[in-house]
Amino acid sequence: MKDTVEDRAVELGEYIVHNKATVRAAAKVFGISKSTVHMDVAQRLQRISPGLYHEVREVLDVNKAQRHIRGGLATREKYKACETHKS
């Protein structure tokens, strides 16, 4: 990871854009909290690199729109697993 907070914000932004990653996934890869990732890409990055900020914002907006679908699928899989153990 980079030395300064600004470098970290840019690195996080590039990671999210290139991998279409969620905040949670980026936090896990970089070993930092979701709050830190969000602060870096939502506030610091806007000041440091407005172009990259807008690219990150697009990816995060798509992730947010799909969040309820991923949650529903996870719940479905959970109950599928429970049903197979009952039989």
DRENMINU-298571 format. One record per residue: y, x, z of N, C-alpha, C in turn; residue in three letters. Coordinates in steps of 0.001 Angstrom, whole numbers. Layout:
N
<tilum n_yy="Y" n_xx="X" n_zz="Z" ca_yy="Y" ca_xx="X" ca_zz="Z" c_yy="Y" c_xx="X" c_zz="Z" residu="ALA"/>
...
***
This chain:
87
<tilum n_yy="-1173" n_xx="844" n_zz="0" ca_yy="0" ca_xx="0" ca_zz="0" c_yy="1238" c_xx="890" c_zz="0" residu="MET"/>
<tilum n_yy="2304" n_xx="351" n_zz="-513" ca_yy="3552" ca_xx="1098" ca_zz="-644" c_yy="4204" c_xx="1322" c_zz="715" residu="LYS"/>
<tilum n_yy="5212" n_xx="2214" n_zz="730" ca_yy="5834" ca_xx="2612" ca_zz="1986" c_yy="6863" c_xx="1610" c_zz="2506" residu="ASP"/>
<tilum n_yy="7657" n_xx="1023" n_zz="1628" ca_yy="8728" ca_xx="152" ca_zz="2103" c_yy="8374" c_xx="-1317" c_zz="1918" residu="THR"/>
<tilum n_yy="9100" n_xx="-2160" n_zz="2628" ca_yy="8897" ca_xx="-3600" ca_zz="2546" c_yy="9188" c_xx="-4088" c_zz="1123" residu="VAL"/>
<tilum n_yy="10210" n_xx="-3518" n_zz="505" ca_yy="10573" ca_xx="-3915" ca_zz="-855" c_yy="9462" c_xx="-3567" c_zz="-1843" residu="GLU"/>
<tilum n_yy="8889" n_xx="-2374" n_zz="-1694" ca_yy="7781" ca_xx="-1974" ca_zz="-2561" c_yy="6577" c_xx="-2889" c_zz="-2365" residu="ASP"/>
<tilum n_yy="6312" n_xx="-3238" n_zz="-1121" ca_yy="5188" ca_xx="-4127" ca_zz="-816" c_yy="5413" c_xx="-5499" c_zz="-1450" residu="ARG"/>
<tilum n_yy="6640" n_xx="-6000" n_zz="-1389" ca_yy="6949" ca_xx="-7305" ca_zz="-1968" c_yy="6697" c_xx="-7298" c_zz="-3473" residu="ALA"/>
<tilum n_yy="7114" n_xx="-6244" n_zz="-4143" ca_yy="6897" ca_xx="-6126" ca_zz="-5596" c_yy="5403" c_xx="-6012" c_zz="-5888" residu="VAL"/>
<tilum n_yy="4697" n_xx="-5210" n_zz="-5110" ca_yy="3258" ca_xx="-5039" ca_zz="-5317" c_yy="2519" c_xx="-6366" c_zz="-5103" residu="GLU"/>
<tilum n_yy="2896" n_xx="-7107" n_zz="-4082" ca_yy="2293" ca_xx="-8416" ca_zz="-3835" c_yy="2579" c_xx="-9368" c_zz="-4991" residu="LEU"/>
<tilum n_yy="3820" n_xx="-9372" n_zz="-5452" ca_yy="4200" ca_xx="-10238" ca_zz="-6559" c_yy="3406" c_xx="-9937" c_zz="-7810" residu="GLY"/>
<tilum n_yy="3267" n_xx="-8661" n_zz="-8125" ca_yy="2497" ca_xx="-8262" ca_zz="-9308" c_yy="1033" c_xx="-8652" c_zz="-9160" residu="GLU"/>
<tilum n_yy="481" n_xx="-8492" n_zz="-7963" ca_yy="-909" ca_xx="-8862" ca_zz="-7720" c_yy="-1117" c_xx="-10364" c_zz="-7930" residu="TYR"/>
<tilum n_yy="-222" n_xx="-11157" n_zz="-7375" ca_yy="-344" ca_xx="-12613" ca_zz="-7488" c_yy="-254" c_xx="-13049" c_zz="-8948" residu="ILE"/>
<tilum n_yy="688" n_xx="-12485" n_zz="-9694" ca_yy="859" ca_xx="-12856" ca_zz="-11099" c_yy="-350" c_xx="-12419" c_zz="-11934" residu="VAL"/>
<tilum n_yy="-804" n_xx="-11189" n_zz="-11778" ca_yy="-1901" ca_xx="-10671" ca_zz="-12601" c_yy="-3235" c_xx="-11325" c_zz="-12291" residu="HIS"/>
<tilum n_yy="-3433" n_xx="-11721" n_zz="-11035" ca_yy="-4713" ca_xx="-12300" ca_zz="-10630" c_yy="-4658" c_xx="-13806" c_zz="-10422" residu="ASN"/>
<tilum n_yy="-3488" n_xx="-14401" n_zz="-10620" ca_yy="-3293" ca_xx="-15835" ca_zz="-10358" c_yy="-3797" c_xx="-16171" c_zz="-8952" residu="LYS"/>
<tilum n_yy="-3482" n_xx="-15295" n_zz="-8026" ca_yy="-4009" ca_xx="-15376" ca_zz="-6668" c_yy="-3204" c_xx="-16334" c_zz="-5794" residu="ALA"/>
<tilum n_yy="-3856" n_xx="-16845" n_zz="-4782" ca_yy="-3182" ca_xx="-17648" ca_zz="-3769" c_yy="-2570" c_xx="-16711" c_zz="-2730" residu="THR"/>
<tilum n_yy="-1704" n_xx="-17260" n_zz="-1898" ca_yy="-1118" ca_xx="-16475" ca_zz="-813" c_yy="-2220" c_xx="-15987" c_zz="121" residu="VAL"/>
<tilum n_yy="-3176" n_xx="-16854" n_zz="395" ca_yy="-4290" ca_xx="-16502" ca_zz="1286" c_yy="-5114" c_xx="-15349" c_zz="711" residu="ARG"/>
<tilum n_yy="-5399" n_xx="-15408" n_zz="-587" ca_yy="-6188" ca_xx="-14352" ca_zz="-1226" c_yy="-5436" c_xx="-13021" c_zz="-1219" residu="ALA"/>
<tilum n_yy="-4135" n_xx="-13068" n_zz="-1503" ca_yy="-3331" ca_xx="-11844" ca_zz="-1494" c_yy="-3280" c_xx="-11251" c_zz="-86" residu="ALA"/>
<tilum n_yy="-3132" n_xx="-12105" n_zz="904" ca_yy="-3081" ca_xx="-11629" ca_zz="2293" c_yy="-4378" c_xx="-10916" c_zz="2653" residu="ALA"/>
<tilum n_yy="-5489" n_xx="-11470" n_zz="2228" ca_yy="-6787" ca_xx="-10875" ca_zz="2539" c_yy="-6946" c_xx="-9513" c_zz="1876" residu="LYS"/>
<tilum n_yy="-6565" n_xx="-9412" n_zz="595" ca_yy="-6691" ca_xx="-8155" ca_zz="-142" c_yy="-5805" c_xx="-7065" c_zz="458" residu="VAL"/>
<tilum n_yy="-4586" n_xx="-7427" n_zz="846" ca_yy="-3636" ca_xx="-6440" ca_zz="1352" c_yy="-3748" c_xx="-6228" c_zz="2863" residu="PHE"/>
<tilum n_yy="-4551" n_xx="-7040" n_zz="3533" ca_yy="-4752" ca_xx="-6877" ca_zz="4971" c_yy="-3522" c_xx="-7229" c_zz="5795" residu="GLY"/>
<tilum n_yy="-2768" n_xx="-8225" n_zz="5342" ca_yy="-1588" ca_xx="-8675" ca_zz="6080" c_yy="-1671" c_xx="-10190" c_zz="6244" residu="ILE"/>
<tilum n_yy="-769" n_xx="-10751" n_zz="7034" ca_yy="-824" ca_xx="-12182" ca_zz="7299" c_yy="-272" c_xx="-12990" c_zz="6128" residu="SER"/>
<tilum n_yy="-679" n_xx="-14276" n_zz="6073" ca_yy="-165" ca_xx="-15177" ca_zz="5047" c_yy="1340" c_xx="-15336" c_zz="5198" residu="LYS"/>
<tilum n_yy="1818" n_xx="-15334" n_zz="6426" ca_yy="3260" ca_xx="-15464" ca_zz="6669" c_yy="4026" c_xx="-14296" c_zz="6065" residu="SER"/>
<tilum n_yy="3482" n_xx="-13108" n_zz="6194" ca_yy="4124" ca_xx="-11922" ca_zz="5636" c_yy="4144" c_xx="-11984" c_zz="4116" residu="THR"/>
<tilum n_yy="3034" n_xx="-12391" n_zz="3510" ca_yy="2983" ca_xx="-12519" ca_zz="2057" c_yy="4026" c_xx="-13529" c_zz="1606" residu="VAL"/>
<tilum n_yy="4059" n_xx="-14663" n_zz="2271" ca_yy="5004" ca_xx="-15708" ca_zz="1888" c_yy="6442" c_xx="-15224" c_zz="2028" residu="HIS"/>
<tilum n_yy="6754" n_xx="-14551" n_zz="3111" ca_yy="8106" ca_xx="-14018" ca_zz="3325" c_yy="8459" c_xx="-13018" c_zz="2225" residu="MET"/>
<tilum n_yy="7521" n_xx="-12152" n_zz="1885" ca_yy="7769" ca_xx="-11138" ca_zz="856" c_yy="8021" c_xx="-11764" c_zz="-511" residu="ASP"/>
<tilum n_yy="7160" n_xx="-12701" n_zz="-919" ca_yy="7283" ca_xx="-13226" ca_zz="-2278" c_yy="8280" c_xx="-14372" c_zz="-2398" residu="VAL"/>
<tilum n_yy="8572" n_xx="-15060" n_zz="-1316" ca_yy="9495" ca_xx="-16197" ca_zz="-1388" c_yy="10935" c_xx="-15801" c_zz="-1104" residu="ALA"/>
<tilum n_yy="11150" n_xx="-14781" n_zz="-305" ca_yy="12522" ca_xx="-14425" ca_zz="55" c_yy="12911" c_xx="-13033" c_zz="-438" residu="GLN"/>
<tilum n_yy="12149" n_xx="-12039" n_zz="-46" ca_yy="12514" ca_xx="-10666" ca_zz="-418" c_yy="12450" c_xx="-10449" c_zz="-1924" residu="ARG"/>
<tilum n_yy="11408" n_xx="-10958" n_zz="-2552" ca_yy="11219" ca_xx="-10729" ca_zz="-3979" c_yy="12328" c_xx="-11386" c_zz="-4806" residu="LEU"/>
<tilum n_yy="12826" n_xx="-12504" n_zz="-4350" ca_yy="13909" ca_xx="-13186" ca_zz="-5058" c_yy="15145" c_xx="-12303" c_zz="-5142" residu="GLN"/>
<tilum n_yy="15386" n_xx="-11547" n_zz="-4099" ca_yy="16537" ca_xx="-10641" ca_zz="-4041" c_yy="16276" c_xx="-9353" c_zz="-4825" residu="ARG"/>
<tilum n_yy="15044" n_xx="-8851" n_zz="-4748" ca_yy="14697" ca_xx="-7561" ca_zz="-5342" c_yy="14475" c_xx="-7667" c_zz="-6849" residu="ILE"/>
<tilum n_yy="13682" n_xx="-8652" n_zz="-7261" ca_yy="13289" ca_xx="-8771" ca_zz="-8668" c_yy="13221" c_xx="-10251" c_zz="-9054" residu="SER"/>
<tilum n_yy="14345" n_xx="-10835" n_zz="-9431" ca_yy="14372" ca_xx="-12271" ca_zz="-9751" c_yy="13387" c_xx="-12687" c_zz="-10850" residu="PRO"/>
<tilum n_yy="13185" n_xx="-11848" n_zz="-11855" ca_yy="12238" ca_xx="-12176" ca_zz="-12926" c_yy="10817" c_xx="-12301" c_zz="-12411" residu="GLY"/>
<tilum n_yy="10388" n_xx="-11322" n_zz="-11624" ca_yy="9048" ca_xx="-11351" ca_zz="-11041" c_yy="8923" c_xx="-12520" c_zz="-10068" residu="LEU"/>
<tilum n_yy="9986" n_xx="-12789" n_zz="-9330" ca_yy="9993" ca_xx="-13915" ca_zz="-8389" c_yy="9663" c_xx="-15214" c_zz="-9116" residu="TYR"/>
<tilum n_yy="10276" n_xx="-15442" n_zz="-10275" ca_yy="10045" ca_xx="-16682" ca_zz="-11013" c_yy="8613" c_xx="-16763" c_zz="-11550" residu="HIS"/>
<tilum n_yy="8050" n_xx="-15626" n_zz="-11936" ca_yy="6650" ca_xx="-15603" ca_zz="-12377" c_yy="5717" c_xx="-15954" c_zz="-11215" residu="GLU"/>
<tilum n_yy="5988" n_xx="-15374" n_zz="-10054" ca_yy="5183" ca_xx="-15645" ca_zz="-8858" c_yy="5313" c_xx="-17108" c_zz="-8472" residu="VAL"/>
<tilum n_yy="6526" n_xx="-17630" n_zz="-8522" ca_yy="6784" ca_xx="-19018" ca_zz="-8160" c_yy="5959" c_xx="-19972" c_zz="-9033" residu="ARG"/>
<tilum n_yy="5850" n_xx="-19667" n_zz="-10329" ca_yy="5055" ca_xx="-20496" ca_zz="-11241" c_yy="3580" c_xx="-20514" c_zz="-10822" residu="GLU"/>
<tilum n_yy="3051" n_xx="-19339" n_zz="-10504" ca_yy="1645" ca_xx="-19250" ca_zz="-10085" c_yy="1439" c_xx="-20014" c_zz="-8778" residu="VAL"/>
<tilum n_yy="2325" n_xx="-19828" n_zz="-7825" ca_yy="2174" ca_xx="-20497" ca_zz="-6530" c_yy="2357" c_xx="-22006" c_zz="-6649" residu="LEU"/>
<tilum n_yy="3213" n_xx="-22455" n_zz="-7549" ca_yy="3376" ca_xx="-23898" ca_zz="-7760" c_yy="2106" c_xx="-24519" c_zz="-8329" residu="ASP"/>
<tilum n_yy="1443" n_xx="-23816" n_zz="-9248" ca_yy="167" ca_xx="-24297" ca_zz="-9790" c_yy="-877" c_xx="-24336" c_zz="-8680" residu="VAL"/>
<tilum n_yy="-933" n_xx="-23277" n_zz="-7875" ca_yy="-1891" ca_xx="-23233" ca_zz="-6760" c_yy="-1661" c_xx="-24383" c_zz="-5792" residu="ASN"/>
<tilum n_yy="-404" n_xx="-24673" n_zz="-5516" ca_yy="-77" ca_xx="-25756" ca_zz="-4587" c_yy="-497" c_xx="-27102" c_zz="-5163" residu="LYS"/>
<tilum n_yy="-290" n_xx="-27289" n_zz="-6459" ca_yy="-668" ca_xx="-28542" ca_zz="-7106" c_yy="-2182" c_xx="-28739" c_zz="-7105" residu="ALA"/>
<tilum n_yy="-2943" n_xx="-27656" n_zz="-7132" ca_yy="-4403" ca_xx="-27738" ca_zz="-7182" c_yy="-5054" c_xx="-27669" c_zz="-5803" residu="GLN"/>
<tilum n_yy="-4276" n_xx="-27444" n_zz="-4775" ca_yy="-4821" ca_xx="-27233" ca_zz="-3429" c_yy="-5686" c_xx="-28400" c_zz="-2961" residu="ARG"/>
<tilum n_yy="-5237" n_xx="-29624" n_zz="-3190" ca_yy="-6003" ca_xx="-30782" ca_zz="-2724" c_yy="-7346" c_xx="-30896" c_zz="-3447" residu="HIS"/>
<tilum n_yy="-7404" n_xx="-30432" n_zz="-4681" ca_yy="-8656" ca_xx="-30466" ca_zz="-5433" c_yy="-9646" c_xx="-29459" c_zz="-4845" residu="ILE"/>
<tilum n_yy="-9164" n_xx="-28230" n_zz="-4572" ca_yy="-10049" ca_xx="-27217" ca_zz="-3982" c_yy="-10546" c_xx="-27664" c_zz="-2611" residu="ARG"/>
<tilum n_yy="-9681" n_xx="-28293" n_zz="-1835" ca_yy="-10086" ca_xx="-28780" ca_zz="-512" c_yy="-11149" c_xx="-29855" c_zz="-617" residu="GLY"/>
<tilum n_yy="-10993" n_xx="-30754" n_zz="-1587" ca_yy="-11983" ca_xx="-31812" ca_zz="-1788" c_yy="-13326" c_xx="-31258" c_zz="-2215" residu="GLY"/>
<tilum n_yy="-13303" n_xx="-30261" n_zz="-3083" ca_yy="-14556" ca_xx="-29634" ca_zz="-3523" c_yy="-15254" c_xx="-28929" c_zz="-2372" residu="LEU"/>
<tilum n_yy="-14484" n_xx="-28279" n_zz="-1522" ca_yy="-15072" ca_xx="-27587" ca_zz="-365" c_yy="-15725" c_xx="-28594" c_zz="578" residu="ALA"/>
<tilum n_yy="-15057" n_xx="-29724" n_zz="791" ca_yy="-15616" ca_xx="-30761" ca_zz="1651" c_yy="-16887" c_xx="-31325" c_zz="1038" residu="THR"/>
<tilum n_yy="-16880" n_xx="-31541" n_zz="-258" ca_yy="-18058" ca_xx="-32051" ca_zz="-955" c_yy="-19241" c_xx="-31112" c_zz="-779" residu="ARG"/>
<tilum n_yy="-18998" n_xx="-29819" n_zz="-971" ca_yy="-20073" ca_xx="-28832" ca_zz="-808" c_yy="-20585" c_xx="-28797" c_zz="631" residu="GLU"/>
<tilum n_yy="-19686" n_xx="-28947" n_zz="1568" ca_yy="-20072" ca_xx="-28940" ca_zz="2982" c_yy="-21054" c_xx="-30074" c_zz="3267" residu="LYS"/>
<tilum n_yy="-20732" n_xx="-31276" n_zz="2793" ca_yy="-21595" ca_xx="-32411" ca_zz="3073" c_yy="-22869" c_xx="-32395" c_zz="2239" residu="TYR"/>
<tilum n_yy="-22830" n_xx="-31775" n_zz="1073" ca_yy="-24050" ca_xx="-31591" ca_zz="292" c_yy="-25032" c_xx="-30726" c_zz="1068" residu="LYS"/>
<tilum n_yy="-24511" n_xx="-29658" n_zz="1666" ca_yy="-25350" ca_xx="-28749" ca_zz="2447" c_yy="-25947" c_xx="-29476" c_zz="3651" residu="ALA"/>
<tilum n_yy="-25169" n_xx="-30331" n_zz="4282" ca_yy="-25658" ca_xx="-31083" ca_zz="5440" c_yy="-26772" c_xx="-32046" c_zz="5054" residu="CYS"/>
<tilum n_yy="-26652" n_xx="-32668" n_zz="3883" ca_yy="-27663" ca_xx="-33615" ca_zz="3437" c_yy="-28982" c_xx="-32921" c_zz="3117" residu="GLU"/>
<tilum n_yy="-28941" n_xx="-31719" n_zz="2589" ca_yy="-30182" ca_xx="-31019" ca_zz="2244" c_yy="-30940" c_xx="-30602" c_zz="3507" residu="THR"/>
<tilum n_yy="-30221" n_xx="-30360" n_zz="4586" ca_yy="-30883" ca_xx="-29986" ca_zz="5836" c_yy="-31508" c_xx="-31189" c_zz="6535" residu="HIS"/>
<tilum n_yy="-31009" n_xx="-32392" n_zz="6256" ca_yy="-31543" ca_xx="-33606" ca_zz="6878" c_yy="-32866" c_xx="-34040" c_zz="6247" residu="LYS"/>
<tilum n_yy="-33031" n_xx="-33766" n_zz="4974" ca_yy="-34224" ca_xx="-34240" ca_zz="4255" c_yy="-35483" c_xx="-33564" c_zz="4660" residu="SER"/>
***
